[in-house]
Amino acid sequence: MRTRNLGSISGVRKRLISHLYSISRVAYSDESKKNMYNDGSFLAEYLDFHYSPQNYFNVPNFSETCAQLSIEACQECDIQVNNALDAGCSVGRYSFELAKLGVKDVLGVDSSERFLRIAKKLQNRGHFKYTRIKEGEIAELKEIDFQKMGLFESKEKVRFAHGDMNNYCENNKNILFDLVFAGNIICRMQDPKRFLKNVQNVLQPEGLLIITSTYSWMEAFTPKINWIGGYQKEGEEVLGYQGLKAILQDKFIEIKKPKDLHFIIRQNEREYIHSIAEMTFWRYKSVRC
């Protein structure tokens, strides 16, 4: 079977790079870019990425792994996670996994109304059928079953809301979370620095911010002037991780070393894209574990 490594991005179709790392996420100023995430052509790939029971090439499910690592990091810091915010929740897998792991109140926020409708249908029904491409025009029917996944009993602990994360962080300062997860969204935001500067508004003192990103900066999503990495300054490389540290260091302390997380996007029966996100861990108010 053929795999592609996103280190050589030039050979990947524009449609794939435009959504590969985002897993749905924030609204953009350009309405056409925002509506891309409401396009049904992406839905099956997102559903398969989030909910397929198959671990392609023995790579664990990304959302499930992120939820487990999030809870482990909170436990290491003695943080009791009573509530959590999934910033850019897409079709909801991370949110449901947190609830399964014992978080009593999980809020998933996303800019895509289409994805949120699917997440709510999954919550209401506990199952959902979709078709994915096998080859060319040949499709196959797949079903998500919360009972089999162990997500059914805890699904009512999750709430969903439509919105832009920058606006949410600026307008909801009275609702504070023990954990905020920003999964693969910062390089799909129009202004990631604005989000990173304001996310503290929705965190409890000593709360935990966990970010994953592939740092795949594209002007189609983020004007180059707003990139926090992926450029040169005075002849020196500035990488996304360095940009994160520079913005967050005044209000946060990094509590663990970054962790690489592999993930697979299935395109069809014989074509997959293998990518690596970096997970970083930041605690508000400079409290060490």
N, C-alpha and C positions, 0 to 999 in steps of 0.2 A: 504493500500500500504506500501511497505517496504522501509525504508530509512536507510542509514548508516551514522554515524558520524565519521569523519576522526580522531577523538581523538583516536579511536582504529583502527589503520591503518593496523594491521597485517592480518585482514580478507579480505582486498581488493586486487583484482588481480593486479599483477605487471603492467599489461598494463594500468590499470586505474590510479594508482598513478603516473605513468611516465608522464602522460599528464594532470592530473586533474587541477593542479593549474597554469599551464603555459600559457594557451590561446595563444599558439604558442610562440615564443619569440626567443631568441638569438641563434646563431650558436655555436656549440661546437667543440672542437678540434677533438673529435672522430667522424669520418664521419658517422658512423652507427647511432649515437645518433641524429645528425643533420637530417639525412634522415628520421628518425622516423616521423618528422613533415610533410614530403611529402607523407606519407603513406595514401592511400585513406581510410583505415579503421577508421581513426580518423576524417575525414572530416565532416561526418554527425553530430557527436557529437558537434564539434566546431560550425558548422552552427546553430544547434539547440540552443546551449548555447548563441550565439550572437544574433540570429534573431527570435527565436520562439516568437510569440505573447502571448503565455501562460506564466503567472507568477506562476510557480509551487509552491504549498503550500503557496501562497500569498507572495512569495519572489520576489521583483521587479527585472527586468532585470539588470544584473550587469554592463554591459557596459554603458547603458543608465543612470543608477544612478551615475556612476563614472563621466560621462561627466557633468551632472547637478551639482554635488558637486564641480567639478573642476572650473566651471564658477562662482559658488557662492563664492568660496574661493578667486578667482581673484577679484571679485567685492568688497569683504570685504577689500581687500588690495589696492583698487583703481588701479588695474592693467588693462590696456586696452589690451585685447588679440587680437592682429592682426594676429599672427601666432602661431602654436603649433606643437609639435613633439609627436607623439604616438610611443613610444619606444617598439617595439614588438607588432605590430598592429594586428597580426593574420588575420582574414577575414574582419577586418575593421570597426566593428560596432561603437567603440568609436570614431574613426576618423570621420565617417559620422555624428554621434550625435553632435560632436563639431561644424561641419559645419552648421548643422541645428540650433544650438544655436547662430550662428552669427559670428563664427571665419572665417576670410576671406581666410586663407591659412593654411591647415592642411597637414602635411607630416607624413605618416605612414611607418615605417621601420620594416621589419621582415626578418628572416633568411629562412623562408619556401617559396620556389618558388610556391609550390602548393597553399598555402593559398593566396598568393598575386595574382595569376591568378584568383582565385575566386573573390577576392575583386575588381579586375579590371573589371571582367565580370559584377558584380553587378553595378559597376559605369557606365559602357557602356550601359547596357541593362535596368537597373532599376528593374530587377527581376531575379530570379534563382530558379530552381527546384532541389530538392534533395530527397533522400529516407532515412528514419530512421527506426531503428528496432522497431517493435511492440512486437514480441515475437519469439524467436528462429530464424527460417528462414523466418518468415513473416515480410514483410516490408510495409511501407506506404509512399505515395508520399506527400511531403510538398513543399510549394512555398513561397519564400521571395518576397514581393512586396513593393518596395520603395514608390510608390504612397500612399498605405494604411498606411505606417509607417511615412509619412511626410518627407522622406529623399530624394525625387527625385529632388526637385527644387535646393537644395544646394549641390548636390553630386559633382559638378564640382569644388568645392573649395578644394577638397581632391586630394593629390598626393600620389603615393606609390613608394617605393624603396626597392630593395633587399639588405640586408647586415647584418653584425654583429654590434651590438650596441657599443661594445667597440671600434671597428675600426672606426665606424662612429663618435663617440665623439672625437676621437684623430685626425681625418683627415678632419673635416669640421668646423674648428674654425671660419671661416668667415661668417657662417650662424647661426645667433642667434635667439632664440625663446623666446617668452614671457612666454610660458608654456611648460613644458615637463612632460609627463605622462608615468610612468613606471609601467604598470599593471601586477602584478604577474610574474615578470621576474627575480628578483634578486636571488631567490632560484632555478632558472633553468639556471644560468650562470656558466660558468667554473670559472670565477674570478669576483664576484660581487663587491669586493672592488675596482678593477680597474675601473669599470663603475662608481661607486659612487665618485671616485676621479676625474674622467674626465668629468662627465656630466656638470659641470660648464662651460666647453669650449663651449657648444652650448646654454647657457642660457644668455639672456639679463641681464645686471645689474638690480638687484631687481626683476628678473624673478622668477617664481614659479615652483618648482619641487614637483610633487605629486607621491607618491609611494603606491602601494598596494602589500601586500604579506601575504601568510599563513605561511611563514617561515618553509616550509616543506623541510628541508635540506636532500639531498640524494647524496651519493657518486657517483651514476650513472651520475649525472649532474655536481656536484661541488666537487672536491677533498676536503677531510675533512680539509686539511690545509688552504683552502680558505673560509671555512664557517665563516660568521660574527656573527653567533649565534648558539644556539642549542648544546652547549658544556659546560663543566666545566673548570674553570681556578682557580687553587689554591683552589679547593674545593668549589668555588662559581659558581652558574649558570650564564651563559652569554646567554641572549635571543636575538633574531633577532632585536627587537626594540632598545635594548641597543647598539648593534653593529652599527646600522644605526646612532644613535646619536653620537657615538664615532668618526665615520668617517666623518660625515657631519658638526659637530659643529664648525670647524674652518672657514668654508666658508658660512655656512647657519645658519639661525635662524628658529626654529620651531615655526610657527605662530598660530597653533591650536592644541588642544588635538587630539590624534589619534581617529579614528572612526572605529568601527567594521562594516563590510559589509558582510552580508550573501549572499551566492549564491548556486544555485542548478545545478548539472549536471545530465541530464536525460540519463539513460542507455537503458531502454526500458519502456514499458507501466507500469510496476510495480516495477521498481528499479531506485532509484535516490540516488545521493550522495550530502549531505548537508555540506558545508564548510563555514568557516568564514575567510575573509581576513581583515587585518588591514590597514587602509588608513592613511598615514601620510603626513604632509604639511610642506614644507621647502622653505624659501625664500632666494635667493642668496644675498650676500653682507650685511647681518645683518641689514636689514631695517624692522622696526616694523610697524605693521598695526595700 
